[in-house]
Amino acid sequence: MVIGNKSNVSELFLLTFYLALFNFMQIKDIVKKVKQIEIRTRKKTEASLMGQYHSAFKGQGMTFSEVRPYQFGDEIRRIDWNKTARFREPFVKVMEEERELTMMILVDISASMNYGTKTQLKREYVAEIVASLGFSAAGNNDKVGMILYADKVYKVIPPQKGRKHILSMISMVLTADYVPAVSQIDKAMEYLMGIFKRKSLVFILSDFEDPYDKKIMQVAARKHQMLAMRIYDEKDNEIPDVGYMLMNDSETGEQIWVNTSSARWRYTFAEAQKQKIRTLEQEFSGSSASFLNIGTQDDYAKLLYQYFQKR
């Protein structure tokens, strides 16, 4: 009996040891991946994105600075009527350019983002974009925060400055539990609108596989400067000829057999995806937001640079 107990204790100790070792190796791999992303993205960011980001967004907004007595030539619309009435002489509000911006990055963590057939998974590609945007903001002394969402908001990282904060965000994108649920960007938008009253730069990273409320998007785009980025794997747009295949929806669990050898079926699928992209472009353009369609094989830094140039 005693021997049996010792054996059980030894087995439990070994199991605990191997679990701890496994977790340590996982953490070590994540830290290594985060460092690799930092090295790659900082080089790209410093080479092109940071300066273009600065010129695109700095000084676009005006914020209240102080109140002073009216001077000849001041605009009538700047008069502070409350203070003017109180002191019985005209006062004007002095406005200054906003020198500090807040960036919010909305990241879709539904299960379809944990997918990839080429060089990397969509979530790994997203982690690099988050890093580039984050370092661009940090290089200009701006705050950056993040919202992780799927069928609801799962995590909110409040806006902060600094390298450690950016590295933490990269790690969260890589290690998040990707949820087998229909993505509802509306939930993230409602949260964003409720918390962030001041105009912010908003970047949405999703594959946009699920429908959303256009009205909420329009309201958010009027308040914030918004860029939606559809992140796709090449197999999201076209299915190769591999015969009969069981297709599985990673978000709903629905399964269906399809004959990919049918040229008609492949053509219909590809055309439906093209129409989805056209619809997204039209809807975001109509809501005063910008839209980029980015494949995991694309150079996102080049596409972001071109976007910043157009601002």
N, C-alpha and C positions, 0 to 999 in steps of 0.2 A: 504493500500500500504506500509506504514511504517512497519507495523507488519510483512508483507510478507518478506520484506528486512531483518528484524531482524532475522526471522526464517531461511532464507537462510544463513545469516552470521553465525548463531549458528551451522547449519548443516555443513557448510564448516569448521568451527573451530574444530568440533568433528571429522570430517573426517581427517583433518590434524593431529590432536592429535593422533588418532588411527594408522595412517600410521607411524607417528614418533615412537610410542610405538612399533609397529610391527618391524620396522627397528632396533630399539634399542634391542629388544629381539633376533632378528636374529644375530646382532653383538655380543651380549652377549653369544649366543650359539656357535658362531664361535670361540670366544676367549677361551671359556671353552674347546672346542674340540682341539684347538691348544695346550693348556696347557696339556691336557690329552695325546696327541701325544708326546709332549716334554718329559713328565715324563716316558712314556713307552719306547720310543726309546733311550733316554739318558742312561737308565739303561742297555738296550741291547748293545748299542754302547760302553759304558765304560767297560762292562764286557768282550767283545770279539772283536768287530769289529775294534776299534780304533788302537790297537796294531798291528793287522794283516794287516790293511790298511797301517800303517806306514812301516812295514817291506816289504810289497809287492811293494810299489811304490817309496819310498824315495831312492834317489841316482841312479835311473835308467838312468837319462839323464845327459848330460854334457853341461855346458854353459861356454861362454867366460868370463875370469876373468881379465887378464892383458897381457901385452907384456913385455918380458925381454930378455936380451942378451942370445944367445945360449950357452949351457953348454955341455960338453962332455957327451954323453949318451942320449941326447934329441932325440926324434923321428923326422926324416926328415919331415914327413907329418905335423908336428906342426909349421914348419917355416912360418913366416909372410913375404912373398916375397916382398910385397910393402914396408914395413919398412926396410927390408934388403937392397933393392935397393937404398932407400933414404939415409941410413946412411953408406952403403958400408961395413956393417958387419952383420953377421946373428943374427936375432931376432926370438924368438919363441912365439907362443900364449900359454898362460897358461890357462888350462881348469879346472873347478872344478865341483863337483857334484851339481846338482840342488837341493837346499834345500827347495825350495818352489814350489808347484805345483798349477795348476789351474784345477778345476773340473767344467765341464759343464754337466748339467742334462737336457735332452730333454724330455719334457712331452707332450704326445698326449692328446689333449682336444677335440677330436671328440666325438660325442654323445654316441658312443658305450662304452666309458670309464665311463660314468655316469650310470652304470648298475651293479646290483648284486642281487643274489638270496639267499645268505647265511648270513654270519655274517656282511658283509659290502659291500659297493659299491667299484668298482675297483678304482675310484678316491680317496677314503678314504684310501685304501690300498697303493696306490701310494704315498699319502701324508706322510705316515709312512716311506716308503723307502727313500723318499726325505729327511726326517728328519734324518734318520740314516746315510745316505751318507753325508749330510751336517754337522752333528755333528762330524763325523769321520774326515772330512776335517778341520773343525774348531779346533778340538783337536790337529791337527798337524800343525796349523798356516798356512793352505792353504786357498786360495780363492775359493769360489764356486758361480757359476751363474746358470741361468736357462733360457731355451727357451720353451715357450708354443706355440704349433702349432696344426693345423688341416689341412685344405686345403691351409693354408698359415701360416706364422709366425704371431702370434697375440700379443705376449708380450716377451720382452727380459729383463731379470734381470741381469745386469752386475755383474761379479765376485767381491765379497767382502768378508771380514772376519767378524766373530762375531756372537754371539747368536741372537741378534735382527734381523740380516739379515736372518738367518736360519728360525726364527719364521715367518718372513714376507713371505718367500718362501712357507712355509707350508700353510699359510693362502691363498695365491694366488691359490694354487692347489685346495683347498677346495671350494673356492668361484668363480672360473673361470666360464664363460659361456661356457658350453660344446656344441660345434657347430654341428648342423645336416648337416654335409658335409663329403665327402670322405677324409680320412686322407692322406696327402702327405708329407711323411717324407723327400722327396727329397728337398722340400722348406727349411726345417730346416737345412738340411745338407749343402745346398748351402750357406745359411747365415753363418753357423758355419765356413765353409771353407774360406769365404770372410773376416771374422772379426778376427778369432783366428789363427794367423800365427805360434805361438809357440805351440809345442806339449802339448796337454792337455789330461786329463782323461775325457772321454765322456761316459755318461750313458744314454741309450735310454729306456724310459718307455712307452710301447704301447701294445695294444692287437694284432697289426700287422694283422688286418683284411683286409687291403687294399694293393694292389701291390705297389712296389717301384722300382726305378732305381738301379740295382745292381752295375753298373759302378760307380755311385756317392758314393755308400757305400764303394766300394773297395778303391777308391781314399782317402776318409776320414779316413778309417781304416789304411791306410799306413802312414798317417800323425799323427793321434792321437791314443791313446790307448783306445779301445772301447769295451764296454759291452752292448749288447742289451738284454733287459728283456721283454719277452712276459708275460703280466699280464692277466690272464684269470679267468673267473668264471666257475665253473664246468659245467654249462649249455651251455657254449660256445663249449664244446667238445662233449657232449652227450645230446640228447633231450629225456625226459621221455615219456612214453605212457600216453597221456592225451586226446586221440581221435583227432577229427578234430580241428585244431588250426589256427588262422590267425596270420602269422608271419609278423612282421614289421621290415624293415631295418631302424634303427634309424638315419642312415647317409644319405641315398638316399630317404627315404620315401616310397620305394617300398614295396608293401604288396602282400602276397601270402598265399592261403589256403593249408595246408598240412595235411595228415592223419598220425598222429604220432602213431596210433595203428598198422601201417604197420611195422613189424619187419625188412623187407627189406629196407624200407626208413630210419629207425633209424640206421641200420648197414651202409648203404651207406653214411649217414651224418657223422657218427663217423669216418669212414675210410678216408673220405675226409679231416677231421680235422687232423687226424694223419699224413696224407701225407703232409699237409700244414706245420706241425711242423717239419717233416723230411727235407722238402725243406728249411725252414728257417735255421735249424741247418747246413745244407750243404753249403748254400750260405754265411752265416756269417763265417763259418770255412774257406771257400775258399777265403774270403776277409781279413784274418788275424784278424778278430774280434771275440769276444767271445759271446756266446748266452746262456741265461738261460730261461727255461720255468717255470713260477711261478704261482701257483694258489692262489687265495685270502685266501684259507684255509691253505696254507703252511707257515712254519717259514722262512721268507725271510732272517733273520739275520744268520741263520745256512747256507743257500745256499750262501749268500755273503761271509761268513767266509771261506767256502770251496773254493770259487772262488779266494779269496785273497791268500789262502794258496798255490794255484797252480801257482801263478805268479812268 
